[in-house]
Amino acid sequence: MKMIGIYKKETANIPYLVVVKNTNEFKALPTIIYSHGFTSAKEHNLPLAYLLAEQGFRVILPDSKYHGEREEDISNFKRELSFWNIITQNVEELKFIKEELEGDGLILNQKIGLAGTSMGGITTTAALTQYPWISTAAVLMGTPKLTEYANLLVDEIVKKQKLPMPEEEIERAFEQIKKYDLSLQMDKLNERPLMFWHGDKDSVVPFRLSYSFYREAKGKYKNKKNIKFLKEVNRDHKVSRFAILETVKWFKTHLI
């Protein structure tokens, strides 16, 4: 019986787990980097990583800033205010992880998949605007419409309290977010296989933001099989087993 190994690694001060069959530990393989959600941590995605590793992938699970091993003694409010900075730092750090794996000769034929949950799904869409080397992606209850989602979050804060920063600073933040907004630069999809899963009752990341993007993006694809949207009825902001199994199928189809 082939065993699945879990190995703790670190590069550029980014702690991450590598999940892979023991017999494949030092082999070049199709590789998937999976980003966790807000207030979560790398270990929380081990069940999905295990199923992907069974299929012959190497799976990388990094911790985001202020999460997991990188958690600091900060208030929840400060962490919430850092949400977009965490995402942009996640995107920046992907290249360090990729370079580390590449340097060790562990990526087979440049086959690199990217996926994530919620904040990790948003990270995934943001990374597609920056890195043409991403071969395939899967977004679980995230959205590519970063600017629209940021506006919604600001509106929610305003309902409860005064904004904790000057308007000029907020405007600068929005300009930065636009650079990572895939809905504003769909040409960067470039036919790359992209899957969405989203519950239609999601109260955290609105379903309509990912679904409306999918409908617009589908028209950009010549091969319609390269873009897929899975809607789960009456599902809130929690990944289902169905979503996990469909993610495994997606990468098995498009990254092997």
C-alpha positions, 0 to 999 in steps of 0.5 A: 500500500502506498503511503501519503507523506506530510512534510513541513518545509519553509522558504522565504519565511513562509511555512508550508506543508508538502503532501505527496506519496512517499514514493514520489517525495523526490520526483518531479510531479504536477504540483498544486498550491492550495491557499486556505481561507481567512482565519484558517490555516494550512492544516485545515486543507489536509483532507483535500490535499490527501485526495489529490496526493493519492492521484499523483500530485504534489500538494503545497499548503502554505500559511498566510500572513497572520495565520497558522504558524504565522499568527501574531498577537493582533486583534481580529479587527486588525486582521480584518483590516489587513485582508487585502494586504494578506491576499497581495502578499499571498500572491507575491509569496507564490513565486518564492514557493514556485522558485524553491520547487523549481530549483529542486527539480520537483515540478513536472513539465511546468504543470502548476495548479493553483486553488483555494478556499474563500480568501484562498480562492480570491488569492487564486484569481488574483494570481491569475492576473500576475503569473502566466505559469499557472496552468490550471486553477480552481476557486472554491467560494472565492470571487475574481471581482475584487473591486466589487467585493472590496466595495461591499466590505467597505459598505458593511464597515460603514454601516457599523462604524466610521472608516478607520482610515482616511479616504485617500488611503482607501482610494490608494488601496482600491487602485492596488486591488484593481491590479489584481482584479481578474474581472478587469483583465479577462484577457489574462485567462488565456484559455487556462482551465478554471473551475468555480464551486460556490454555494448559492446561500453564501453569506460571506462571499456573495454567490452572484460575484463568482457566477456573474464573472463565470458567465462573462468569462465563458464567452472568452473561451474557445474551448468551453470545457476549460471553464466550469461553474458548480453551483450547490443549492442551499449551501452557505460558506462551507466547502462540501465533500462534493466540492472537494471531490469535484476539485480533485476531478478537475485537476485530474482532468486538466493537470495530469 
